[in-house]
């Protein structure tokens, strides 16, 4: 079984989301025979951007049946990242919430893996993903609270990830969050402990896909 671990915090291993996602990885490895872990730290790709050849290939995809104008640059990176997703049996994502939504590094990854005529196709019924669904565990860290009665901020991150990952065929999303990380220390400690308790007691059953 192969596990893909993606982290998107500029703080690296010091970040709450990276640590929470690592706790999930540890739990999965304790419950399943994981033969290989691929780790991608996207703070190392902070300068990554979509190049013109890639943008032109997407813009003209409908007219050229998906034929690629280039196999280098962003197109080469896109193919590598999609292949990683296809080969993984489990995916773990660690991400902060930036300005109510995904950070720029995660958005770049999304723009590279959500590719017409490769990870999804367009049909009369709409966009249909080509990837086989698998469990995707998403660890989120936020400075405030979201998604509950105590929230004082909107959440555009989780609904966006549900929609965009479903576009490529990934429907089985399982969310975990460490919230209130920018508040007073007692709140931080309590919320951190609660998040890690949740991660170490998750149901790791791999069954038929379900929509989170």
N, C-alpha and C positions, 0 to 999 in steps of 0.2 A: 504494500500500500504506500502511495506517495502523498506527501503533504506539502502544500505550497503556503509559505508564511510571508505575507506582505506587510510591511510597516511604512507609515507615511508621516511620522512626526519628525520635524526638524531637530528635535531634542534627542533623537536616537534612543539608546537604551535607558536613558534617564526619564523618558516620558511615561506618563501613566498608561497611555494606550498601548505602547510597546510592551510594558510589563504585564498588563492585563492579557494581551494577546499571547504572550509567552506562557502565562499560566494556563491558558486554553490549550496551547500546543502540548504542554506537559501532561495535561489531563488526557488528551487524545492519545498521546504516546503510551500512557499507562493502560489504556483500554483497548488499543488496537495494535496490530503488528505493523508498525510504520517502518518500512525498509529504507526510505529516503526522505529527507527534508530539504526543500529548496527554499532558501531565505533571500528575500530581496528587500534591502533597506533603501527606500526611495528618497531619503535625504541626500543620497549620493547622486541623485538625478535632478537636483534642484534646478539646473540650468536647461533641462530637457525641454524641447518645444516641438511642435508639429511643423515639419518642413513643407516647402511649397509643393514638392513632388507628391507627397502624401496627400495633401489637401486637394491637389488637382486630380489625383487618382480617385478619391472619394467623390468629387464633384462630377466626374465623368463616368462613374461606375455603371450607371444605368445604361449608358450608351455603348460601353465596350464589354459588357457581360462580365465585368469584374477583372478584366485583364489589367495587370499592373504596369504602370509606366516606368517603374524603377524597382529594383530589388535591394536598394541601398537605403541608408538614412532611416527615416521614420518608418518606412514600409518594412524594412528588415527587422527593426525593433518590434513593430506590431506583430509580425509573424512569429517571432520568438516568444513574445508574451502570450499570444493566443495558444501557441503549442504548449506552453507551461500550464495554462488553464486546462487544456484538453487532457493532458497526461496526469494531472493531479486527481487523487481520489477524495482529498479533503483540502479545503482552502480556509486559511485563517488570515483575517485582515485586522490590523491595528491602526486606528486613525483618530486624530483629534477632530473636534468640531471647530471650524474656523468661521466666524461670522455667520453662524446658524447653519452652515452647510459643510461640504467636503473641502479639505485643503487643496491648494493648487496642484500639489504633487499627485494626489489621488485622482483629480480631474484629468491630469495628463495621462495617467495609466488608463483610465476609462476611455478617453478619446483614442487610445491606441488599440484597445482590445475590442471596442464596439465598432466593427467594420463591416460595411455592406458587402454582401456576396462572399463573406468569409465567416464571421461569427453570427451573422443574421442575414435573412433574406426578406425581400418584400413580396407579399402575396396580396391577392384581392381582399383578404381578411385583415391585413396589416402586417407588421413586422413579426417574423418568427425566428427564434434563436436556433442555432445549429449545434450548440454545445450540449453535451449530456449533463443533465442536472446532477448536482452533488451537494453535500452539506457545505455551506459557507458560514463560518463563524466570524462575526464582526464585533470587535472590541472598540468602543468609543470612549474617549475622555473629553469632558467639557468643563469649562470654568463655572458655569451655572447649572441650573436644572432645566430639563426639557421633558416633554411628553407626560406630564402629570399635573395634578391640581396645584402643586407648589411651583410650577414653572412660571417664569417671568420672561420667557423668550420663546420664539417660534422654533420649530424643528423642520428644516428643509433637507436634512441629511438622510434620515432613515427612509422617508417616502421616496426620495430621489434614488437611493441605492436599490430599493425594492423594484422601482420601475425600470431603471437602466440595466440592472443585472438580469432581470426577467427578459429583457429584449434579446439577450444572447443565450437564453435558455437556463439561467441559474435562478431557480425559484425557491430553493430550500435555504432561506437565510435565517440565521439564529443570532439575535442581537444581545450584547452585553454592554453595560456602560458604567463608567466611574464618573459620577456627576458631582458638581459643586467643588471642583478641584481648585478654584480660585478664591474660595471662601475661607473662613477662619479655620485654624488648625484642627480643632476638635471635629468639625464637620468633615474636613478632608480625611482624617484618620478613619472616621466611622464609615464614610462612603467608600473609601478605598478597601476597607475590610469587607464590606458587604459585596462589593464587586468581585473581589477575589474568592469569597466564599461561593458566590454564584458560579464562578468559572470552574472551581474545583469540584462542584457537585452537579455539573451539567449532565444531561442525558446524551450520551455519545452514540446512541443507536443510529446505524446507517440503514435506513429503510427506504420505502418509496418516497419520492419527492413530495414535499408539501410546501405550500406558500406560507411564509412567515406572517 
